[in-house]
Amino acid sequence: MAMLYDHKSIGDISSQRRDVLRARAGDRIQKGYVAFGDSYAAGTGTGETSEDGCRRGQYSYPKQVAAYAPKGIEFQNLACGGAEVDTEKEDNLFEQIKRWKNPHLADIATLTIGGNDVRFLEVLSACIQLFKTVAFSGDCDEEINNAYRSIDQGTFPNGVKKAMQQIVEKSGRQDFELYVTGYPEFFNAETEWQVSLVADYLDISTSLFLGGPLLTKDLRRKTNGAISHFNAKLSSIIETLNKDHYNGTGHVKFIDPNPFFKFHRFCDVDEETHAEVHEPDSQREDTFFFVSSLVEDWDDILPPIPPETVQKRNKLMNHGEIGTRQSERRYVSPDPHKCNGVSGNWEDRIACGLAKVAAVNGTEEQRIVHEYMTNQTDQAPVHIRKLTYQTKWAKTFHPRTLGHKAYADALLAAFVGL
C-alpha cells in the first residue's frame, strides 16, 4: 500500500534522509504560497470537497505542499474546477490572478491549467467512456486531432504564457518562483490486458450506454499521446518565456508529474510483482485516478497519515475551504435544449451530454438519468444530493488523494533540486 509520506518515486532513501529532504522543501516556503489552476489543482473528490462551484478537495496537492511549510505562512488556494486560460470564459485563470492578495508575501506559486482549454474531456468521452453514447460522443481520432490543434494553435499557448508573466510580475520579487505542472498520462500503454474500463459498470440493457471500447494498446497510446504532446508544448513555452523575459534564470519551472505516477495508472503493472493489473479494479490502492459511471463510483482511498501531522493538516486543510451549503431547492437535470455541452465546468458538460441523449431516447431514459443524477432515492438533503452529483462527475479521471500526493512529491523534489 502506498503511504502518503513515503512515496518510492522520491528514491530509495532512508526515512531519516527523506525527512531531511522534506524539511528542506518546507524551507522553500517562508512567508507565503499561492496555488492557481483547474480541478487538477483543486483536488476535486479528495477527502471532503467544498460545496462551492470550485469543488476544492481536502487533500489537494496545494494543501499537501502547504502542510510542509512553517506555521503562519499566507496560503492562498485559488484553484477552481473548470478554470481555463481562455478569457472569454467566466472562471478563467486571469480572474484568479486578480484575486491574489498580498503577492509580495508569496515565495512560490504553483499552477496546473490547460486541460479544459484543449478539450481533454471530449477526448475521454469519445475515446474511453462514451459519456454520450457512440452516436453523441464524437469520433475518437477527430477529438484527438482537435486537442492537438487546441494545444498548438488555440487560445492556450499565448494565453498561458501571458498568465505566467502576470503571475511573476505581480509577485514583484526577484526570488519568486512559479512551478507549472503538466498532466499525468492515464494508462500504461504497453501491457497486454485489454478490457473496457467502464463497460462492466454500465447498464447496457438500456439504450443510454453501449459500453466503453476495449483499451487496446493503440487506443491507450493515442490518448497518452495527446497528454504527452500537451506537456511537451507547455515545457517549450516555459523555456522560451524564461529565455526571452527572465534571462534564462528560471523564474518559471515546468514539473512533469509522470515519473511519480509510474505503476499507478490504469492498465499498469504491480510495482512489486510486475504482474499486470486486471482492470477495472476500483479497490486497487495503487491506482491514482477516479472513475465514475452511472452505476459505479470509485471511492477515494485515503492512506495512513502520521499522527503527529494530523492536527496541523486538519487546521490547514479545512480552514475556509468548506463553502456555504447550496440552498434547499430541488435540483433539476439540465434542459437538453438550452444547456451547452462544449463549455463550462467538467461535470456540467457531462450532465448536458447525458441530458441530450436522454431527450433523444425517450421519457424512460430521461427518468433513469434524472433520478440517478439527482439521487432521488437518497434521503439526504437536496443540497447534499446535488453536491454528490457534482463531485461524482467532476472527479472522474482526476487524481485520488494518492495522486495528489504524487504531485506534491514531484514539487518537493523540485524544491530540493532532485
C-alpha positions as CSV (number, residue, x, y, z in Angstrom):
1,M,0.0,0.0,0.0
2,A,1.3,3.5,-0.9
3,M,2.0,5.8,2.0
4,L,1.1,9.4,2.0
5,Y,4.6,10.4,3.2
6,D,6.6,7.5,1.8
7,H,6.5,7.5,-1.9
8,K,9.1,5.4,-3.6
9,S,9.3,7.8,-6.6
10,I,11.4,10.1,-4.4
11,G,14.1,7.5,-4.4
12,D,15.4,4.5,-2.4
13,I,16.5,6.5,0.6
14,S,16.2,6.1,4.3
15,S,13.2,7.5,6.2
16,Q,15.6,9.8,8.0
17,R,17.0,11.2,4.8
18,R,13.5,11.6,3.4
19,D,12.6,13.7,6.4
20,V,15.6,15.9,5.8
21,L,14.6,16.4,2.2
22,R,11.1,17.4,3.2
23,A,12.4,19.7,5.8
24,R,14.5,21.4,3.2
25,A,11.4,21.5,0.9
26,G,9.4,23.2,3.6
27,D,12.2,25.8,4.0
28,R,11.5,26.9,0.4
29,I,8.2,28.5,1.7
30,Q,8.9,31.0,4.4
31,K,6.2,33.7,4.0
32,G,3.6,32.6,1.6
33,Y,2.4,30.2,-1.1
34,V,-0.4,30.7,-3.7
35,A,-1.9,28.0,-5.8
36,F,-3.6,28.6,-9.2
37,G,-5.3,26.2,-11.6
38,D,-8.2,24.0,-12.6
39,S,-9.8,20.9,-11.0
40,Y,-6.5,19.0,-11.0
41,A,-5.1,21.6,-8.6
42,A,-8.4,22.0,-6.8
43,G,-8.3,18.3,-5.9
44,T,-12.0,17.6,-6.5
45,G,-13.1,14.4,-4.8
46,T,-10.3,14.1,-2.4
47,G,-11.4,13.8,1.2
48,E,-14.1,16.4,1.8
49,T,-14.9,18.5,-1.2
50,S,-16.1,22.1,-0.9
51,E,-19.7,22.8,-1.8
52,D,-19.0,25.9,-3.8
53,G,-18.5,25.9,-7.6
54,C,-14.8,25.3,-7.3
55,R,-15.1,21.9,-5.6
56,R,-11.8,22.1,-3.7
57,G,-10.8,18.8,-2.2
58,Q,-9.4,18.4,1.3
59,Y,-6.3,16.6,0.1
60,S,-5.3,18.5,-3.0
61,Y,-1.7,18.8,-3.8
62,P,-1.5,22.5,-2.9
63,K,-2.7,21.7,0.6
64,Q,-0.3,18.8,0.9
65,V,2.6,21.1,-0.2
66,A,1.5,23.9,2.2
67,A,1.4,21.4,5.1
68,Y,5.2,21.2,4.9
69,A,5.6,25.0,5.2
70,P,6.3,26.7,8.6
71,K,3.2,27.7,10.6
72,G,1.7,31.1,10.0
73,I,2.5,31.4,6.3
74,E,0.0,33.0,4.0
75,F,-1.5,30.2,1.9
76,Q,-4.0,31.2,-0.8
77,N,-5.7,28.4,-2.6
78,L,-7.3,30.0,-5.7
79,A,-7.5,26.9,-7.8
80,C,-11.0,26.2,-9.1
81,G,-12.6,23.4,-11.0
82,G,-13.5,24.3,-14.6
83,A,-10.9,27.1,-14.9
84,E,-9.5,27.8,-18.3
85,V,-6.9,30.2,-19.8
86,D,-9.5,31.5,-22.3
87,T,-10.5,35.0,-21.1
88,E,-14.0,34.6,-22.7
89,K,-14.9,32.1,-20.1
90,E,-16.3,33.3,-16.8
91,D,-13.9,31.5,-14.4
92,N,-10.6,31.9,-16.1
93,L,-7.1,31.9,-14.8
94,F,-6.7,35.7,-15.1
95,E,-9.6,36.2,-12.6
96,Q,-7.7,34.0,-10.2
97,I,-4.6,36.2,-10.6
98,K,-6.8,39.3,-9.9
99,R,-8.0,37.8,-6.6
100,W,-4.4,37.1,-5.4
101,K,-3.8,39.3,-2.4
102,N,-0.5,40.3,-0.8
103,P,1.5,38.9,-3.7
104,H,4.8,40.2,-2.1
105,L,4.5,37.5,0.6
106,A,4.5,34.6,-1.8
107,D,7.8,32.8,-2.1
108,I,6.4,30.4,-4.7
109,A,3.3,29.7,-6.7
110,T,2.0,26.5,-8.4
111,L,-0.2,26.3,-11.5
112,T,-2.0,23.4,-13.2
113,I,-4.1,24.6,-16.2
114,G,-5.0,23.8,-19.8
115,G,-6.9,20.6,-19.7
116,N,-10.3,22.4,-20.2
117,D,-8.8,24.7,-22.9
118,V,-7.6,21.8,-25.0
119,R,-10.7,19.6,-24.7
120,F,-9.4,16.7,-22.8
121,L,-13.0,15.9,-21.6
122,E,-14.0,15.5,-25.3
123,V,-11.1,13.1,-25.9
124,L,-12.1,11.0,-22.9
125,S,-15.7,11.0,-23.8
126,A,-15.1,10.0,-27.5
127,C,-12.3,7.5,-26.8
128,I,-12.8,5.9,-23.4
129,Q,-16.0,6.5,-21.5
130,L,-18.6,7.4,-24.2
131,F,-20.5,9.6,-21.7
132,K,-22.9,10.5,-24.5
133,T,-23.1,7.1,-26.3
134,V,-21.4,6.2,-29.5
135,A,-23.7,8.5,-31.5
136,F,-23.1,11.6,-29.4
137,S,-19.6,11.2,-28.0
138,G,-17.8,12.1,-31.3
139,D,-15.1,10.4,-33.2
140,C,-12.0,9.5,-31.1
141,D,-9.5,10.3,-33.8
142,E,-11.2,13.6,-34.6
143,E,-11.3,14.7,-31.0
144,I,-7.7,13.8,-30.5
145,N,-6.8,15.9,-33.6
146,N,-8.9,18.7,-32.1
147,A,-6.9,18.5,-28.9
148,Y,-3.6,18.7,-30.8
149,R,-4.9,21.8,-32.7
150,S,-6.0,23.4,-29.5
151,I,-2.6,22.7,-27.9
152,D,-0.7,24.2,-30.8
153,Q,-2.9,26.8,-32.3
154,G,-5.8,27.7,-30.0
155,T,-6.0,30.3,-27.3
156,F,-4.0,28.2,-24.9
157,P,-0.3,28.8,-26.0
158,N,-0.4,32.6,-25.9
159,G,-2.9,32.7,-23.1
160,V,-0.9,30.6,-20.7
161,K,2.3,32.5,-21.5
162,K,0.6,35.8,-20.7
163,A,-0.8,34.4,-17.5
164,M,2.6,33.1,-16.3
165,Q,4.1,36.5,-17.0
166,Q,1.4,38.2,-15.0
167,I,1.9,35.9,-12.0
168,V,5.7,36.5,-11.9
169,E,5.3,40.3,-12.4
170,K,2.6,40.6,-9.8
171,S,4.8,38.9,-7.2
172,G,7.3,41.8,-7.5
173,R,10.1,39.6,-6.1
174,Q,13.4,38.6,-7.7
175,D,13.5,35.3,-5.7
176,F,9.9,34.3,-6.6
177,E,9.4,31.0,-8.5
178,L,6.4,29.7,-10.3
179,Y,6.1,25.9,-10.6
180,V,3.9,24.9,-13.5
181,T,2.8,21.2,-13.7
182,G,1.8,19.1,-16.6
183,Y,-0.7,16.3,-16.5
184,P,-0.1,12.6,-15.9
185,E,-0.8,10.0,-18.7
186,F,-3.8,7.8,-17.7
187,F,-2.5,4.5,-19.0
188,N,0.4,2.1,-19.2
189,A,0.1,1.6,-22.9
190,E,2.3,-1.4,-23.2
191,T,0.6,-4.1,-21.1
192,E,-1.3,-6.9,-22.9
193,W,-4.6,-6.8,-20.8
194,Q,-7.3,-5.3,-23.0
195,V,-10.7,-4.5,-21.3
196,S,-13.3,-1.8,-21.3
197,L,-12.7,0.4,-18.3
198,V,-16.4,1.3,-17.9
199,A,-18.5,-1.4,-19.7
200,D,-18.8,-3.5,-16.5
201,Y,-20.3,-0.6,-14.7
202,L,-22.9,0.5,-17.3
203,D,-26.4,-0.9,-17.6
204,I,-26.2,-1.9,-21.3
205,S,-29.8,-3.1,-21.2
206,T,-30.8,0.5,-21.7
207,S,-30.1,2.5,-24.9
208,L,-28.3,5.2,-23.0
209,F,-24.9,3.4,-22.9
210,L,-23.4,0.8,-25.2
211,G,-20.4,0.1,-23.0
212,G,-16.9,1.5,-23.4
213,P,-14.4,0.5,-26.0
214,L,-11.6,-2.0,-25.4
215,L,-8.5,-0.3,-24.1
216,T,-6.2,-1.6,-26.8
217,K,-2.6,-0.6,-26.9
218,D,-3.3,1.7,-29.9
219,L,-6.1,3.5,-28.0
220,R,-4.1,3.9,-24.9
221,R,-1.1,5.2,-26.9
222,K,-3.3,7.7,-28.7
223,T,-4.8,9.0,-25.5
224,N,-1.5,9.2,-23.7
225,G,0.0,10.9,-26.8
226,A,-2.3,13.9,-26.5
227,I,-1.3,14.4,-22.9
228,S,2.4,13.9,-23.7
229,H,2.1,16.5,-26.5
230,F,0.4,19.0,-24.2
231,N,3.3,18.6,-21.6
232,A,5.9,19.0,-24.3
233,K,4.2,22.1,-25.6
234,L,3.9,23.6,-22.1
235,S,7.5,22.8,-21.3
236,S,8.6,24.6,-24.5
237,I,6.5,27.6,-23.8
238,I,8.1,27.9,-20.3
239,E,11.6,27.5,-21.7
240,T,11.0,30.3,-24.2
241,L,9.4,32.5,-21.6
242,N,12.5,32.2,-19.3
243,K,14.9,32.8,-22.2
244,D,13.0,35.9,-23.6
245,H,11.9,37.6,-20.4
246,Y,14.0,36.4,-17.5
247,N,17.4,36.0,-18.9
248,G,17.2,32.2,-18.6
249,T,17.1,32.5,-14.8
250,G,14.2,30.1,-14.4
251,H,11.6,32.1,-12.7
252,V,9.1,29.6,-14.2
253,K,9.7,25.9,-13.9
254,F,8.0,23.0,-15.6
255,I,7.2,20.0,-13.4
256,D,6.4,16.7,-15.1
257,P,4.3,14.5,-12.7
258,N,4.6,11.4,-14.9
259,P,7.6,9.8,-13.2
260,F,5.6,9.9,-9.9
261,F,2.7,8.1,-11.5
262,K,4.7,5.1,-12.7
263,F,2.9,1.9,-11.5
264,H,-0.2,3.9,-10.6
265,R,-2.0,4.3,-13.9
266,F,-4.8,2.3,-15.5
267,C,-3.8,-1.0,-17.1
268,D,-0.5,-0.8,-15.2
269,V,1.7,-3.4,-13.5
270,D,2.2,-4.0,-9.8
271,E,5.2,-2.2,-8.5
272,E,6.5,-5.2,-6.6
273,T,5.5,-8.3,-8.7
274,H,5.2,-6.6,-12.1
275,A,2.1,-8.6,-12.7
276,E,-0.4,-6.8,-15.0
277,V,-3.4,-5.2,-13.2
278,H,-6.7,-6.6,-14.4
279,E,-9.0,-3.6,-14.9
280,P,-11.4,-2.4,-13.8
281,D,-10.3,-2.7,-10.2
282,S,-11.9,0.1,-8.2
283,Q,-10.3,-1.2,-4.9
284,R,-6.7,-1.2,-6.1
285,E,-5.0,1.1,-3.7
286,D,-2.2,2.0,-6.1
287,T,-4.4,3.3,-8.9
288,F,-4.2,7.0,-8.5
289,F,-7.3,8.0,-10.6
290,F,-11.0,8.1,-10.1
291,V,-13.6,6.7,-12.5
292,S,-17.3,7.3,-12.3
293,S,-20.2,5.9,-14.3
294,L,-24.0,5.7,-13.9
295,V,-23.6,2.6,-11.8
296,E,-20.2,2.6,-10.2
297,D,-18.4,5.3,-8.3
298,W,-14.7,4.8,-7.5
299,D,-14.1,6.0,-3.9
300,D,-11.1,7.9,-2.7
301,I,-8.6,5.7,-0.9
302,L,-7.0,7.6,1.9
303,P,-3.6,6.5,3.1
304,P,-2.5,6.5,6.7
305,I,-1.4,9.9,8.0
306,P,1.3,10.1,10.7
307,P,-0.5,11.0,14.0
308,E,1.9,13.9,14.7
309,T,0.8,15.7,11.5
310,V,-3.0,15.2,11.7
311,Q,-3.7,18.3,13.8
312,K,-1.6,20.6,11.7
313,R,-3.0,19.3,8.5
314,N,-6.6,19.4,9.6
315,K,-6.3,23.1,10.6
316,L,-4.7,24.0,7.4
317,M,-6.8,21.9,5.0
318,N,-10.2,22.8,6.5
319,H,-9.6,26.5,7.1
320,G,-12.0,28.4,4.9
321,E,-12.4,25.6,2.4
322,I,-15.9,24.3,3.0
323,G,-18.2,26.7,1.2
324,T,-21.7,27.8,2.1
325,R,-24.2,25.0,1.5
326,Q,-26.4,25.1,-1.5
327,S,-29.9,26.4,-1.0
328,E,-32.6,23.9,-0.1
329,R,-34.1,23.6,-3.6
330,R,-34.9,20.6,-5.8
331,Y,-32.1,20.0,-8.3
332,V,-33.2,19.6,-11.8
333,S,-31.1,18.0,-14.5
334,P,-30.1,20.3,-17.4
335,D,-32.5,21.3,-20.1
336,P,-31.2,19.5,-23.2
337,H,-32.4,22.2,-25.5
338,K,-30.7,25.0,-23.6
339,C,-27.5,23.6,-22.0
340,N,-24.1,23.9,-23.6
341,G,-22.2,20.6,-23.8
342,V,-18.9,22.1,-25.0
343,S,-18.1,24.7,-22.4
344,G,-18.2,25.3,-18.7
345,N,-17.3,23.0,-15.8
346,W,-16.3,19.4,-16.5
347,E,-19.3,17.9,-14.7
348,D,-21.8,20.3,-16.2
349,R,-20.6,19.3,-19.7
350,I,-21.1,15.6,-18.9
351,A,-24.5,16.3,-17.4
352,C,-25.6,18.3,-20.5
353,G,-24.5,15.5,-22.8
354,L,-26.4,12.9,-20.8
355,A,-29.5,15.1,-20.8
356,K,-29.3,15.4,-24.6
357,V,-29.0,11.7,-25.0
358,A,-31.9,11.1,-22.6
359,A,-34.1,13.5,-24.6
360,V,-33.5,11.7,-27.8
361,N,-34.0,8.2,-26.4
362,G,-37.4,9.0,-24.7
363,T,-39.1,9.5,-21.4
364,E,-38.0,6.3,-19.7
365,E,-34.3,7.1,-20.3
366,Q,-34.9,10.7,-19.1
367,R,-36.3,9.3,-15.9
368,I,-33.3,7.0,-15.4
369,V,-30.8,9.7,-15.9
370,H,-32.7,12.3,-13.9
371,E,-33.2,10.1,-10.9
372,Y,-29.7,8.8,-10.9
373,M,-28.0,12.2,-11.3
374,T,-30.1,13.8,-8.6
375,N,-30.0,10.8,-6.3
376,Q,-33.8,10.9,-5.9
377,T,-33.9,7.7,-3.9
378,D,-31.4,9.1,-1.4
379,Q,-32.9,10.5,1.8
380,A,-30.1,13.1,2.2
381,P,-31.0,16.8,2.0
382,V,-31.3,18.1,-1.6
383,H,-28.1,20.3,-1.4
384,I,-26.1,17.2,-0.4
385,R,-27.6,15.2,-3.3
386,K,-26.6,18.0,-5.7
387,L,-23.1,18.1,-4.2
388,T,-22.7,14.4,-4.6
389,Y,-23.8,14.6,-8.2
390,Q,-21.4,17.4,-9.0
391,T,-18.4,15.8,-7.3
392,K,-19.2,12.3,-8.8
393,W,-18.9,13.5,-12.3
394,A,-16.2,16.2,-11.7
395,K,-13.7,13.8,-10.2
396,T,-13.7,11.1,-13.0
397,F,-10.3,10.7,-14.5
398,H,-8.9,13.0,-11.8
399,P,-6.3,12.1,-9.2
400,R,-7.3,10.5,-6.0
401,T,-5.6,11.6,-2.8
402,L,-2.6,9.4,-3.5
403,G,-2.4,11.0,-7.0
404,H,-2.2,14.5,-5.4
405,K,0.5,13.1,-3.1
406,A,2.4,12.2,-6.3
407,Y,2.0,15.8,-7.5
408,A,3.2,17.1,-4.1
409,D,6.2,14.7,-4.2
410,A,7.1,16.0,-7.6
411,L,7.1,19.5,-6.4
412,L,9.0,18.7,-3.2
413,A,11.7,17.0,-5.3
414,A,11.9,20.1,-7.5
415,F,12.3,22.3,-4.4
416,V,15.4,20.5,-3.4
417,G,16.8,20.0,-6.8
418,L,16.2,16.3,-7.3
